[in-house]
Amino acid sequence: MAETKPTATATPKATSVQAKHDNNIISWLAPLFCTLAGYAIWRFMMGSESGFAEPDKSGGFWPSHTGPKDAFHRIYEGGIIVPLLIGMFLMVVVFSIERYLTIRRTLGNGAIADFIRKVQFHLASRNVDAAIAECDKQRGSVGNVMKAGLRRYKEMIAEGSMSTDQKVVAIQKEVEEATALELPMMQKNLVFLSTITSVGTLIALLGTVLGMIRSFAALGEEGGGGAAADLAVGISEALYNTALGIGTSAIALILYNVFTTKIDSITHGIDESGFTLTQSFASLYK
């Protein structure tokens, strides 16, 4: 009876991709400090006693100043919703700067298309080390993903127990794992911009409704048409909430779309780099 020999199977290698540890403390501190800063701007700048004809000397959390001298101080009379809207605007500024710096770093050095062409040239020349050196120069997310794939690419060249298809799959898997670690870093904190885009207008509408309620309540108390001027002033003050909310939401929406477009371009470069590696290996190392 013939003895059957066990078929050699390739032992899967552990991934070379290292998880990124990032302490996202800004997502905890920024909303708190921006809200406090919004209240400080509303209370001590817009609500400065010098900006009102009849200031409330008692002070407190929400002084009842009357007779604002200019439009800036009139915003104070928009009510307690105003500092929330100011805080949300400050959040848009803070997270936009944070996302800009992060995405600029993930873009790396030079154009992504030029970087991929250089890697393709080195791979066509079978010079994997030179391709890895290009990744070190690029220093972006595309370079990080490409470098992880190239390391596995180099391992697969020396691997003798796997078929070409298995090696291509191994390279592709490495690229996918590296991509899964890079994408969250690019998309992090965009949720704040997308949330403010929709919530900002709703909060502004709430402030407007509260202002209208106060205006009509004052009209009812004073009675008759003699309070028409007070009603007009109250409506204008309530609409400051709408203006702040719509303006903040519009800016957040524009910046959100700008950042997502940048991320899409980086993601396209990552996809192209993975395709470059698998196609190069499949054609050169059959």
MARROZA-766393 format. One record per residue (C-alpha): y negated, z negated, x; residue in three letters; residue number from 1. Coordinates in steps of 0.25 Angstrom, whole numbers. Example, Ala and Ser with C-alpha at 12.3 -4.5 7.8 and 13.67 -1.06 7.14 Angstrom:
# MARROZA-766393
{{18,-31,49},"ala",1}
{{4,-29,55},"ser",2}
END
This chain:
# MARROZA-766393
{{0,0,0},"met",1}
{{-13,4,6},"ala",2}
{{-23,-7,9},"glu",3}
{{-37,-5,3},"thr",4}
{{-49,-8,11},"lys",5}
{{-61,-14,4},"pro",6}
{{-73,-5,3},"thr",7}
{{-85,-10,11},"ala",8}
{{-96,-14,2},"thr",9}
{{-111,-15,7},"ala",10}
{{-116,-29,7},"thr",11}
{{-130,-29,0},"pro",12}
{{-140,-34,10},"lys",13}
{{-151,-44,6},"ala",14}
{{-164,-38,3},"thr",15}
{{-174,-39,14},"ser",16}
{{-186,-40,4},"val",17}
{{-192,-54,4},"gln",18}
{{-198,-60,-8},"ala",19}
{{-213,-62,-8},"lys",20}
{{-218,-76,-10},"his",21}
{{-232,-76,-16},"asp",22}
{{-239,-88,-21},"asn",23}
{{-247,-83,-33},"asn",24}
{{-257,-95,-33},"ile",25}
{{-268,-86,-37},"ile",26}
{{-262,-83,-51},"ser",27}
{{-262,-98,-54},"trp",28}
{{-276,-102,-48},"leu",29}
{{-284,-90,-51},"ala",30}
{{-284,-91,-67},"pro",31}
{{-287,-106,-66},"leu",32}
{{-299,-104,-56},"phe",33}
{{-304,-92,-63},"cys",34}
{{-304,-99,-76},"thr",35}
{{-312,-111,-70},"leu",36}
{{-321,-102,-63},"ala",37}
{{-324,-95,-76},"gly",38}
{{-327,-108,-83},"tyr",39}
{{-336,-111,-71},"ala",40}
{{-344,-98,-72},"ile",41}
{{-345,-100,-87},"trp",42}
{{-349,-115,-87},"arg",43}
{{-358,-116,-75},"phe",44}
{{-364,-102,-73},"met",45}
{{-364,-96,-87},"met",46}
{{-366,-109,-93},"gly",47}
{{-377,-114,-83},"ser",48}
{{-388,-122,-90},"glu",49}
{{-399,-114,-83},"ser",50}
{{-394,-102,-91},"gly",51}
{{-396,-108,-105},"phe",52}
{{-409,-111,-112},"ala",53}
{{-402,-123,-119},"glu",54}
{{-392,-128,-109},"pro",55}
{{-382,-139,-113},"asp",56}
{{-385,-151,-103},"lys",57}
{{-372,-158,-107},"ser",58}
{{-364,-149,-98},"gly",59}
{{-349,-150,-101},"gly",60}
{{-338,-140,-102},"phe",61}
{{-345,-130,-111},"trp",62}
{{-360,-134,-112},"pro",63}
{{-367,-128,-125},"ser",64}
{{-378,-121,-118},"his",65}
{{-387,-112,-127},"thr",66}
{{-398,-101,-125},"gly",67}
{{-392,-93,-113},"pro",68}
{{-403,-87,-105},"lys",69}
{{-395,-74,-101},"asp",70}
{{-382,-66,-104},"ala",71}
{{-375,-73,-92},"phe",72}
{{-377,-87,-98},"his",73}
{{-374,-82,-112},"arg",74}
{{-360,-79,-108},"ile",75}
{{-358,-94,-107},"tyr",76}
{{-360,-95,-122},"glu",77}
{{-348,-86,-124},"gly",78}
{{-339,-99,-124},"gly",79}
{{-328,-105,-117},"ile",80}
{{-320,-92,-117},"ile",81}
{{-330,-86,-107},"val",82}
{{-325,-94,-95},"pro",83}
{{-311,-89,-98},"leu",84}
{{-315,-75,-98},"leu",85}
{{-323,-77,-85},"ile",86}
{{-311,-84,-79},"gly",87}
{{-302,-72,-83},"met",88}
{{-312,-62,-76},"phe",89}
{{-311,-70,-64},"leu",90}
{{-296,-69,-64},"met",91}
{{-297,-54,-65},"val",92}
{{-306,-54,-53},"val",93}
{{-297,-64,-45},"val",94}
{{-283,-57,-48},"phe",95}
{{-289,-43,-46},"ser",96}
{{-294,-47,-32},"ile",97}
{{-280,-53,-30},"glu",98}
{{-273,-41,-35},"arg",99}
{{-282,-32,-27},"tyr",100}
{{-279,-39,-14},"leu",101}
{{-264,-40,-17},"thr",102}
{{-262,-25,-21},"ile",103}
{{-271,-21,-9},"arg",104}
{{-261,-28,0},"arg",105}
{{-249,-22,-7},"thr",106}
{{-255,-8,-5},"leu",107}
{{-253,-10,10},"gly",108}
{{-260,-1,20},"asn",109}
{{-262,14,18},"gly",110}
{{-258,23,7},"ala",111}
{{-244,21,1},"ile",112}
{{-241,35,1},"ala",113}
{{-244,37,16},"asp",114}
{{-235,25,19},"phe",115}
{{-223,31,11},"ile",116}
{{-225,44,18},"arg",117}
{{-224,37,32},"lys",118}
{{-212,30,28},"val",119}
{{-205,42,23},"gln",120}
{{-209,49,36},"phe",121}
{{-202,38,44},"his",122}
{{-190,38,35},"leu",123}
{{-188,53,37},"ala",124}
{{-189,50,52},"ser",125}
{{-178,39,50},"arg",126}
{{-188,29,56},"asn",127}
{{-187,17,47},"val",128}
{{-193,8,57},"asp",129}
{{-206,16,56},"ala",130}
{{-206,16,41},"ala",131}
{{-205,1,41},"ile",132}
{{-217,0,51},"ala",133}
{{-225,9,41},"glu",134}
{{-221,-2,30},"cys",135}
{{-227,-13,39},"asp",136}
{{-240,-5,40},"lys",137}
{{-241,-3,25},"gln",138}
{{-240,-18,22},"arg",139}
{{-240,-15,7},"gly",140}
{{-230,-17,-4},"ser",141}
{{-225,-2,-2},"val",142}
{{-223,-5,12},"gly",143}
{{-216,-18,9},"asn",144}
{{-206,-11,0},"val",145}
{{-204,0,9},"met",146}
{{-201,-9,21},"lys",147}
{{-191,-17,13},"ala",148}
{{-184,-4,9},"gly",149}
{{-185,2,24},"leu",150}
{{-178,-11,29},"arg",151}
{{-167,-8,20},"arg",152}
{{-167,7,23},"tyr",153}
{{-165,3,37},"lys",154}
{{-154,-6,34},"glu",155}
{{-147,5,26},"met",156}
{{-148,15,37},"ile",157}
{{-139,6,46},"ala",158}
{{-130,2,34},"glu",159}
{{-116,9,35},"gly",160}
{{-108,3,23},"ser",161}
{{-117,8,12},"met",162}
{{-119,22,6},"ser",163}
{{-132,29,6},"thr",164}
{{-134,26,-9},"asp",165}
{{-131,12,-7},"gln",166}
{{-141,11,4},"lys",167}
{{-152,18,-4},"val",168}
{{-149,8,-15},"val",169}
{{-151,-3,-5},"ala",170}
{{-164,2,-1},"ile",171}
{{-169,5,-15},"gln",172}
{{-165,-10,-19},"lys",173}
{{-173,-15,-7},"glu",174}
{{-185,-7,-11},"val",175}
{{-184,-12,-25},"glu",176}
{{-183,-27,-21},"glu",177}
{{-195,-25,-12},"ala",178}
{{-203,-19,-23},"thr",179}
{{-199,-30,-33},"ala",180}
{{-206,-40,-23},"leu",181}
{{-218,-32,-21},"glu",182}
{{-222,-28,-35},"leu",183}
{{-224,-43,-40},"pro",184}
{{-234,-45,-29},"met",185}
{{-242,-33,-34},"met",186}
{{-242,-36,-49},"gln",187}
{{-244,-51,-47},"lys",188}
{{-256,-57,-55},"asn",189}
{{-259,-44,-62},"leu",190}
{{-255,-51,-75},"val",191}
{{-268,-59,-74},"phe",192}
{{-276,-46,-75},"leu",193}
{{-267,-40,-86},"ser",194}
{{-268,-53,-94},"thr",195}
{{-283,-54,-93},"ile",196}
{{-284,-40,-97},"thr",197}
{{-279,-43,-111},"ser",198}
{{-282,-58,-112},"val",199}
{{-296,-57,-108},"gly",200}
{{-301,-49,-120},"thr",201}
{{-293,-59,-129},"leu",202}
{{-300,-71,-123},"ile",203}
{{-313,-64,-124},"ala",204}
{{-311,-61,-139},"leu",205}
{{-308,-75,-141},"leu",206}
{{-321,-79,-135},"gly",207}
{{-328,-69,-143},"thr",208}
{{-322,-75,-156},"val",209}
{{-325,-89,-153},"leu",210}
{{-339,-85,-150},"gly",211}
{{-340,-78,-163},"met",212}
{{-335,-90,-170},"ile",213}
{{-345,-99,-164},"arg",214}
{{-356,-89,-168},"ser",215}
{{-352,-88,-182},"phe",216}
{{-350,-103,-183},"ala",217}
{{-364,-105,-178},"ala",218}
{{-370,-94,-188},"leu",219}
{{-363,-102,-199},"gly",220}
{{-369,-115,-195},"glu",221}
{{-383,-110,-194},"glu",222}
{{-382,-102,-206},"gly",223}
{{-388,-89,-211},"gly",224}
{{-394,-77,-203},"gly",225}
{{-403,-86,-194},"gly",226}
{{-392,-87,-184},"ala",227}
{{-389,-72,-182},"ala",228}
{{-395,-73,-168},"ala",229}
{{-386,-84,-164},"asp",230}
{{-374,-76,-170},"leu",231}
{{-378,-64,-162},"ala",232}
{{-379,-73,-149},"val",233}
{{-366,-79,-152},"gly",234}
{{-359,-66,-154},"ile",235}
{{-365,-60,-141},"ser",236}
{{-360,-73,-133},"glu",237}
{{-346,-71,-139},"ala",238}
{{-345,-57,-135},"leu",239}
{{-347,-61,-120},"tyr",240}
{{-333,-66,-121},"asn",241}
{{-328,-52,-126},"thr",242}
{{-336,-45,-114},"ala",243}
{{-330,-55,-104},"leu",244}
{{-316,-53,-109},"gly",245}
{{-316,-38,-110},"ile",246}
{{-323,-36,-97},"gly",247}
{{-313,-45,-90},"thr",248}
{{-301,-38,-97},"ser",249}
{{-306,-25,-93},"ala",250}
{{-308,-28,-79},"ile",251}
{{-294,-35,-78},"ala",252}
{{-288,-22,-85},"leu",253}
{{-294,-13,-75},"ile",254}
{{-290,-21,-63},"leu",255}
{{-276,-23,-68},"tyr",256}
{{-274,-8,-70},"asn",257}
{{-280,-5,-56},"val",258}
{{-270,-15,-50},"phe",259}
{{-258,-10,-57},"thr",260}
{{-261,4,-53},"thr",261}
{{-261,0,-39},"lys",262}
{{-248,-7,-40},"ile",263}
{{-242,5,-47},"asp",264}
{{-246,13,-35},"ser",265}
{{-240,3,-25},"ile",266}
{{-227,3,-34},"thr",267}
{{-226,18,-33},"his",268}
{{-227,17,-18},"gly",269}
{{-216,7,-18},"ile",270}
{{-207,16,-27},"asp",271}
{{-210,28,-18},"glu",272}
{{-206,20,-5},"ser",273}
{{-193,16,-12},"gly",274}
{{-190,30,-15},"phe",275}
{{-194,34,-1},"thr",276}
{{-184,25,5},"leu",277}
{{-172,28,-4},"thr",278}
{{-174,43,-3},"gln",279}
{{-176,43,12},"ser",280}
{{-163,35,14},"phe",281}
{{-155,43,5},"ala",282}
{{-159,56,12},"ser",283}
{{-159,52,26},"leu",284}
{{-147,42,26},"tyr",285}
{{-136,49,18},"lys",286}
END
